[in-house]
Amino acid sequence: GLANASLSLLGVASFQNPHNQLLVRALLNLERTKNGDGRYLSVGTAYRANNGVNGSGGDAIILVGQWNSPGYRFSVNYDMNISRLRSATNSVGAVELGFFYFFGESDCLRCPRW
């Protein structure tokens, strides 16, 4: 069974006129051990909205899956278009794979991880 579960919320705004973007994400973090060894699975969803030369509105809904471990993270996302771009992609989203490797330690107290 699960030993620990937590919820992570993230909001990121990017302003690069004329292209502005807002991303909000919620992840459920599932850990099997109580000792906090840093290995856990995260599953959740995200919503991305844009405001740019092509207008404004919702751009994508993203399904998120991540394996987190000390020193690295592996992610699999499914990005579903909800914008006018749907017609160009036949409403088919895209699978996105990510691998993050963390070099060394940081001196910050609460370092952001995304």
N, C-alpha and C positions, 0 to 999 in steps of 0.2 A: 504494500500500500504506500500511500504518500505520507511523508513525514512533515513536509512544509509546502505551503502554497501561498503565493503572494501575487498582487496585481501591480503592474508597472504602467504608468501613463506617461505619454510623451507628446509634446506639442512643439513644432518647429515652424517658424515663419521665415521666409527668404524674400528679401526685397531687392530685386535687380531690375529696376524699371527699364522697359515697360513690362517685364515678366516677373510677376510676384506669385509666391506659392505658399500654401499652408498645408501642413501635414499633421494629423492627429493620429495617435496609435495607442491601443490598449493591448497588453500582453498578460496572460496568465502564466506565472512561473511555477513549475512543478518540480519539486525536489524530493528524491526518495530517501535521503539520509537526514538525520537530525544534526549531524556534526558540521553542517555548512561547508562541505568540501569544495564548493564552487562549481559543481557539475549539476546542471538542471536543464530541463526542457521548457521552452517558452512557446506558447501558441496564442494567436490572437488575430486582430484585424486592424487595418489602418484606412484612413480616408484622406485623399489628396484633392485639394481645390486649387485652381489657378486663376490668375487675372492677368491677361496680356493682350497682345495685339489681336488675337482671335476671339476676344470676349472673356467673360468670366463665368465660373461655375465649377461644379464637381468634375473632376478629371478621372479619378480611379478609386476603386475599392480594392484593397490588397489583403489577401490572406497570408498570414505570417507563421512560419515555423522555424525555431532556432534550437540548436544544441549548443549550450554554453559550458565551457570548461576553463579552468585556469590556463591562461596563455593563448586561448584561441576560441573562435566562435564559427559555427557553420550555419548558414541560413538557406531556407528554400521559401520563396515567396511566389504567389500567383497574383499578378497584376491584372485586374479586370477593368477595361475601359468603360466609363459611363459618360464620356463626353461625345462631342460630334465626331471624334476620331473612330468611334464604333463602326461607322460605315466603311472606313478604310480597312479595318481589321476584321470585318464580318462578325463583330461582337466577340471575337476570340481574344482572350487575354494572352499573357506571356508568363512563362516560368522564369524566375530570376534566381540564380544561385550566387551565394556569397561566402567568402572565407576571410576571416579576420584573424590576424596573428598579432599579439600584443608583445612589444619589445620592452623588457625591463619593467621597473616599477616607477611610479610617479610620486612626487612629494605632495600632491594636492590632497585635501581632506576628503572631499566627496567628488571624485572624478566622474564626469558624465560618461556613460557607456551606451552606445546605440548601435 
